[in-house]
Amino acid sequence: MPEEKKQVNFQIQLDEQIAQGAYVNLAMINHSETEFVIDFIYLQPQAPQGKVRARIITSPNHCKRLIAALQDNMKKYEERFGEVKVAPMPPEGIGIYH
């Protein structure tokens, strides 16, 4: 007989400052064997530097689940509102360097 999954209830606290959110328009991702580090950055147009608004450090396993959740949500979003078109990267030397 298959084992029944027990529903786990837990509460999530959300501080007022975090609840306000932060607009970002750039993410930089680095990783090691044991963790992913994602810096969420706001880069003001025509400004020479950006500011990290949040840094998330997570395990490779959780990062993969996050990617799957983002893909699922993007699919649902596009089904409801239409395809999101990704803007082309600016020419080399203008804006974001890669």
C-alpha positions in Angstrom: 0.0 0.0 0.0 1.5 3.4 -1.0 2.5 5.7 1.8 0.1 8.6 2.4 1.6 12.1 2.1 0.9 14.2 5.1 0.1 17.8 4.6 2.5 20.1 6.4 1.2 23.5 7.4 3.7 26.3 8.2 3.6 30.0 8.5 5.8 32.4 6.5 6.7 35.7 8.0 7.1 38.7 5.7 8.7 41.8 7.1 7.2 45.1 6.0 10.4 46.3 4.2 10.6 43.0 2.3 6.9 43.1 1.5 7.5 46.4 -0.4 9.6 44.5 -2.9 12.4 45.9 -5.0 12.5 46.5 -8.7 15.4 44.9 -10.5 16.3 44.7 -14.2 19.4 42.6 -14.1 20.5 39.4 -12.4 24.0 38.0 -12.1 24.4 34.3 -11.3 27.5 32.5 -9.9 27.8 29.0 -8.6 30.1 26.6 -6.9 29.7 22.8 -6.4 27.5 23.3 -3.4 25.6 26.6 -4.0 24.2 29.2 -6.4 24.5 32.9 -5.7 22.0 35.1 -7.5 22.5 38.9 -7.3 19.4 40.9 -8.2 20.6 44.3 -9.5 18.9 47.6 -10.5 20.9 49.2 -13.3 19.6 52.8 -14.0 19.7 53.7 -17.7 22.8 55.5 -18.7 24.4 55.1 -15.2 27.9 53.7 -15.0 27.1 51.3 -12.2 24.3 49.2 -10.7 23.2 48.4 -7.2 22.6 45.0 -5.8 19.1 45.0 -4.3 19.1 41.4 -3.0 21.4 38.4 -2.9 20.0 34.9 -2.8 22.2 32.0 -1.9 20.7 28.6 -2.4 21.5 24.9 -3.1 21.7 23.5 -6.6 18.6 21.3 -5.9 16.5 24.3 -4.8 17.7 26.3 -7.7 16.5 23.7 -10.1 13.1 23.7 -8.4 13.0 27.5 -8.7 13.8 27.3 -12.4 10.9 24.8 -12.9 8.5 27.0 -10.9 9.5 30.1 -13.0 9.0 28.2 -16.2 5.6 27.0 -15.1 4.5 30.4 -14.1 5.8 32.0 -17.3 3.8 29.4 -19.3 0.7 30.3 -17.3 1.3 34.0 -17.7 1.8 33.7 -21.5 -1.4 31.6 -21.8 -3.3 34.3 -20.1 -1.6 37.5 -21.4 0.3 36.5 -24.6 3.9 35.8 -25.4 6.6 37.7 -23.7 9.2 38.8 -26.3 12.8 39.1 -25.1 14.5 42.3 -26.2 17.8 41.8 -28.1 21.0 42.5 -26.3 22.4 45.9 -27.0 25.5 46.2 -29.3 28.8 45.5 -27.6 30.1 48.5 -25.7 26.6 49.9 -25.0 24.7 49.2 -21.8 25.2 45.8 -20.2 28.5 44.0 -20.9 28.5 40.2 -21.2 
